[in-house]
Amino acid sequence: MRLLRSTAIIGSLTLVSRLLGLVRDILIARFLGAGVVSDAFFTAFKLPNVFRRMFAEGAFNAAFVPLYAKRIEQDGEAAADGFASESAAWLFAVVACLVIAFEMTMPWSLNIIAFSMDKTTVDNGITPYDLAVLYAWLTMPYLLFMSMTALFSGVLNTRNHFALAAGVPIVLNVLMIGTLILSGGLDWSQRNIGLALSAAITVSGAVQMALVFWGCRKAGVKFGLKRPRYTPGVRRLVTLGIPGIISAGITQINLIVSHVIALSQASAASWLTYADRLYQLPLGMIGIAMGVALLPSLSRSIRAGRDDVAKTTLNRGIEISLFLTLPAAVALYIIPDFLISGIYERGAFTSETTFQVAKALRWFALGLPAFVLLKVMTPAFFARENTKTPMVWAGISAAINLSLGYTLFKIIGFHGLALATSVAAWVNVIGLSVLLLKSGDLTPDSRLRKHLPRVALASAVMGLGLWWGRSYFPELGASNILMDFVWLSLVSGAGAMLYGVAATLLRAYDLADIGRAFSKSAPKA
């Protein structure tokens, strides 16, 4: 089964990137902590990321990959590459204009995500909002570079060249880690460290774009420089992409509003960001990797008329994702403070910060399986050139998230935003699942029905073990970072071993199937 091998390649490289990202976040926590500078930096970095997910990774890939796969299957690689060149010309023109517009209006346009940030408190003549504007000027070109990176990565993934596209995010983390070590070693101020990090982000985007473009040329892709022309292929791309933009836009507006609400409480935006980083580790390794592998696989199976293969692929995607995600979600819920203190608590990151971040992480953990399942289910719609249904459910989910988040923020505080996000994600998953079941595009097979309850039970056994053992865990967050990581490794390893034993005894997975999936003779699914 090619799906598992592709997911393993993407997941392994994503894991390396996420682990380096964890090192990066540890250093950010060490030097910036949770305060004015960290809030300004995270806000500035969020701006290009919001639009990147709307125009590139969200709407563009959802529309481009199925159309590119269709061209390969029906018209050949040369025609597909011509379509990719036309799409690249339009993507570059549109995003470049957007970046220029933001750069020219940044003191005002940053209000999109930061209107609630403090504009009155002055520190050496600069308000927290001014600092965010300064950082955003430096980070905004990252949007253009990463939009083109997404296009080139989509081409590579559709041609089953997953490694380079999955590995290039490592560049961002390496450059940011190097910047933090250098600036921290030179004893720069927090404000100057934020400046250096903002510049490093844009430089990393340029390097990533160059690498995937080189990878496409090595894979035999023929890109040509073209002026933007509204061809029938581009017209179809726009038709499919508009619902994707709206869908991704709804999601990003949702995140923006949550961020704005959090900014109204000092340091809350940083607390949520640190919690988000931790649950993004399994989400990136499992959910995003699975989604990246699924979309081209489903698209090519459907274009070839192999609906039975597409259904089997979707079943295995759900099964593999939950097998890996459920234990991670349980661990994040049971021992969030232990994990956070061992990873972050040193320097400017205090025990009080650990306490606040743990409250948010516990609620995010409840939604982790839903976040992963969304990455698995939406490709089933996109592969059939249906971008409207995910758009509708994204809107429903966003409305629930915003209304519930605002209500819970008033009642229980900032961590209510994390709980609302998880509830909204589950509503989205349930809605998409019902539609896939009704259409027959998802038909749970006997293997899926047999394994999922056993996976849930094995995860519960692991959770009970962690809950019982947590009273024996040492207090982490001391100055000895090496011992902190030793204890984190021991506890994580013990939890994984307990889960593995329970899953084996309950027969929650089949080793023979996994072996066949990684064998060279595995069937393409």
QUIKA-V581131 format. One record per backbone hydrogen bond with DSSP energy under -0.5 kcal/mol. NH is the residue of the N-H (numbers start at 0). CO is the residue of the C=O. E is the energy in kcal/mol with one decimal. If there is no record, write none. Layout:
{{NH	CO	E} {NH	CO	E}}
This chain:
{{1	522	-1.0} {3	0	-0.6} {4	0	-1.2} {5	1	-3.1} {6	2	-2.9} {7	3	-2.5} {8	4	-2.1} {9	5	-2.6} {10	6	-3.7} {11	7	-2.6} {12	8	-2.0} {13	9	-2.7} {14	10	-2.6} {15	11	-2.0} {16	12	-2.4} {17	13	-3.2} {18	14	-2.8} {19	15	-2.4} {20	16	-2.4} {21	17	-2.1} {22	18	-2.1} {23	19	-2.7} {24	20	-2.6} {25	21	-2.4} {26	22	-2.1} {27	23	-2.4} {28	24	-2.9} {29	25	-2.1} {30	26	-2.5} {31	27	-3.4} {32	27	-1.0} {32	28	-0.6} {33	347	-0.5} {38	34	-2.4} {39	35	-2.2} {40	36	-2.8} {41	37	-2.8} {42	38	-1.9} {43	39	-2.3} {44	40	-2.5} {45	41	-1.6} {46	42	-1.2} {47	43	-0.8} {48	44	-1.2} {49	45	-2.6} {50	46	-1.4} {51	47	-2.2} {52	48	-2.3} {53	49	-1.1} {54	50	-2.9} {55	51	-2.1} {56	51	-1.5} {57	51	-0.6} {57	52	-0.7} {58	53	-1.8} {60	55	-2.1} {61	57	-1.8} {62	58	-1.6} {63	59	-3.7} {64	60	-1.8} {66	62	-1.2} {67	63	-3.0} {68	64	-2.8} {69	65	-2.2} {70	66	-2.1} {71	67	-2.1} {72	68	-2.3} {73	69	-2.6} {74	70	-2.6} {75	70	-1.2} {75	71	-0.7} {79	75	-1.8} {80	76	-2.6} {81	77	-1.9} {82	78	-2.0} {83	79	-2.1} {84	80	-2.1} {85	81	-2.1} {86	82	-2.5} {87	83	-2.5} {88	84	-2.1} {89	85	-1.7} {90	86	-2.7} {91	87	-2.7} {92	88	-2.0} {93	89	-2.6} {94	90	-2.5} {95	91	-2.4} {96	92	-1.9} {97	93	-1.8} {98	94	-2.6} {99	95	-2.5} {100	96	-2.3} {101	97	-2.2} {102	98	-2.6} {103	99	-2.1} {104	100	-1.2} {105	101	-0.6} {107	104	-2.1} {108	104	-3.1} {109	105	-1.8} {110	107	-1.5} {111	108	-2.0} {112	109	-1.7} {113	109	-1.4} {114	110	-1.1} {116	113	-1.7} {122	125	-1.9} {125	122	-1.5} {127	120	-0.5} {128	117	-1.6} {130	126	-2.1} {131	127	-1.9} {132	128	-2.2} {133	129	-2.3} {134	130	-2.2} {135	131	-2.5} {136	132	-2.1} {137	133	-1.0} {138	134	-1.8} {139	135	-2.0} {141	138	-1.5} {142	139	-2.0} {144	140	-1.7} {145	141	-2.5} {146	142	-1.8} {147	143	-1.9} {148	144	-1.9} {149	145	-2.0} {150	146	-1.6} {151	147	-2.4} {152	148	-2.5} {153	149	-2.3} {154	150	-1.9} {155	151	-2.1} {156	152	-2.8} {157	153	-2.2} {158	154	-1.5} {159	156	-1.8} {160	155	-3.2} {161	159	-0.7} {165	161	-2.1} {166	162	-1.8} {167	163	-1.9} {169	166	-1.9} {170	167	-2.0} {171	167	-0.5} {172	168	-1.3} {173	169	-2.6} {174	170	-2.6} {175	171	-2.3} {176	172	-2.7} {177	173	-2.5} {178	174	-2.2} {179	175	-2.5} {180	176	-2.6} {181	177	-2.5} {182	178	-2.9} {183	179	-2.6} {184	180	-2.2} {185	181	-1.7} {186	183	-1.3} {187	182	-2.3} {192	188	-2.2} {193	189	-2.2} {194	190	-1.6} {195	191	-2.4} {196	192	-2.4} {197	193	-2.1} {198	194	-2.0} {199	195	-2.2} {200	196	-1.8} {201	197	-1.3} {202	198	-2.1} {203	199	-2.3} {204	200	-1.6} {205	201	-1.7} {206	202	-2.0} {207	203	-2.6} {208	204	-2.2} {209	205	-2.0} {210	206	-2.1} {211	207	-2.2} {212	208	-2.0} {213	209	-2.2} {214	210	-2.2} {215	211	-2.1} {216	212	-2.0} {217	213	-2.3} {218	214	-1.7} {219	216	-1.2} {220	215	-2.6} {222	220	-0.9} {225	223	-0.6} {230	228	-1.9} {234	230	-2.6} {235	231	-2.2} {236	232	-2.0} {237	233	-2.7} {238	234	-2.4} {239	235	-2.3} {240	236	-2.3} {241	237	-2.4} {242	238	-0.7} {243	239	-1.0} {244	240	-3.0} {245	241	-2.7} {246	242	-3.0} {247	243	-3.2} {248	244	-3.1} {249	245	-2.8} {250	246	-2.1} {251	247	-2.8} {252	248	-3.1} {253	249	-2.3} {254	250	-2.0} {255	251	-2.9} {256	252	-2.9} {257	253	-2.0} {258	254	-2.4} {259	255	-3.0} {260	256	-2.7} {261	257	-2.4} {262	258	-2.2} {263	259	-0.7} {263	260	-1.0} {264	261	-2.0} {267	264	-1.9} {268	264	-0.5} {270	266	-2.2} {271	267	-2.6} {272	268	-1.8} {273	269	-2.5} {274	270	-2.0} {275	271	-2.7} {276	272	-2.3} {277	273	-1.4} {278	274	-1.9} {279	275	-1.7} {280	276	-0.5} {280	277	-1.0} {281	277	-0.6} {282	278	-1.5} {283	279	-3.0} {284	280	-2.0} {285	281	-2.4} {286	281	-0.7} {287	282	-2.4} {288	283	-1.0} {289	285	-2.6} {290	286	-2.6} {291	287	-2.5} {292	288	-2.0} {293	289	-2.6} {294	290	-2.0} {295	291	-0.8} {296	292	-1.2} {297	293	-3.6} {298	294	-2.5} {299	295	-2.3} {300	296	-1.9} {301	297	-2.6} {302	298	-2.4} {303	299	-1.5} {304	301	-1.5} {305	300	-3.0} {306	304	-0.9} {309	305	-1.9} {310	306	-2.3} {311	307	-2.1} {312	308	-2.5} {313	309	-2.1} {314	310	-2.2} {315	311	-2.5} {316	312	-2.1} {317	313	-2.2} {318	314	-2.4} {319	315	-2.8} {320	316	-2.1} {321	317	-2.3} {322	318	-2.1} {323	319	-1.7} {324	320	-2.1} {325	321	-2.0} {327	323	-0.6} {328	324	-2.6} {329	325	-2.2} {330	326	-2.3} {331	327	-2.3} {332	328	-1.6} {333	329	-2.4} {334	330	-2.4} {338	334	-1.8} {339	335	-2.7} {340	336	-2.5} {341	337	-1.8} {342	338	-1.8} {343	339	-3.2} {344	339	-0.9} {344	340	-0.7} {345	343	-1.5} {347	29	-1.4} {348	345	-1.8} {349	347	-0.8} {353	349	-1.9} {354	350	-2.1} {355	351	-2.0} {356	352	-2.8} {357	353	-2.4} {358	354	-1.2} {359	355	-1.2} {360	356	-2.6} {361	357	-2.1} {362	358	-1.0} {363	359	-2.3} {364	360	-2.3} {365	361	-0.9} {366	362	-0.7} {366	363	-0.9} {367	363	-0.7} {367	364	-0.8} {370	366	-2.6} {371	367	-2.2} {372	368	-2.5} {373	369	-2.1} {374	370	-1.1} {375	371	-1.1} {376	372	-2.8} {377	373	-2.1} {379	376	-1.1} {380	376	-0.7} {380	377	-1.1} {381	377	-2.5} {382	378	-2.7} {383	380	-1.0} {384	381	-2.2} {385	380	-2.4} {386	384	-0.7} {390	386	-0.9} {391	387	-2.4} {392	388	-2.2} {393	389	-2.1} {394	390	-2.0} {395	391	-2.0} {396	392	-2.5} {397	393	-2.5} {398	394	-2.3} {399	395	-2.0} {400	396	-2.6} {401	397	-2.9} {402	398	-2.1} {403	399	-2.6} {404	400	-2.7} {405	401	-2.4} {406	402	-1.8} {407	403	-3.0} {408	404	-2.4} {409	405	-1.6} {410	406	-1.4} {411	407	-3.4} {412	407	-1.2} {412	408	-0.5} {415	412	-1.9} {416	413	-2.0} {417	413	-0.5} {418	414	-1.7} {419	415	-2.3} {420	416	-1.9} {421	417	-1.8} {422	418	-2.4} {423	419	-2.6} {424	420	-1.9} {425	421	-1.9} {426	422	-1.9} {427	423	-2.1} {428	424	-2.3} {429	425	-2.5} {430	426	-2.3} {431	427	-2.4} {432	428	-2.7} {433	429	-2.3} {434	430	-1.7} {435	431	-2.3} {436	432	-2.5} {437	433	-2.4} {438	434	-2.2} {439	435	-0.9} {440	435	-0.9} {441	435	-1.8} {448	444	-2.3} {449	445	-2.0} {450	446	-2.3} {451	447	-2.1} {452	448	-0.6} {453	449	-0.6} {454	450	-2.4} {455	451	-2.3} {456	452	-2.1} {457	453	-2.5} {458	454	-2.2} {459	455	-1.9} {460	456	-2.1} {461	457	-2.0} {462	458	-2.4} {463	459	-2.4} {464	460	-1.9} {465	461	-2.3} {466	462	-2.6} {467	463	-2.5} {468	464	-2.1} {469	465	-1.4} {470	467	-0.5} {471	468	-1.9} {472	469	-1.0} {475	473	-0.5} {480	478	-1.5} {483	479	-1.6} {484	480	-2.1} {485	481	-1.8} {486	482	-2.4} {487	483	-2.4} {488	484	-2.3} {489	485	-2.4} {490	486	-2.7} {491	487	-2.5} {492	488	-2.7} {493	489	-2.5} {494	490	-2.4} {495	491	-2.6} {496	492	-2.5} {497	493	-2.5} {498	494	-2.4} {499	495	-2.6} {500	496	-2.6} {501	497	-2.5} {502	498	-3.0} {503	499	-2.1} {504	500	-2.8} {505	501	-2.2} {506	503	-0.9} {507	502	-3.2} {510	508	-0.5} {513	509	-1.8} {514	510	-2.6} {515	511	-2.3} {516	512	-2.0} {517	513	-1.4} {518	514	-0.6} {518	515	-0.5} {521	518	-1.6} {524	522	-0.7}}
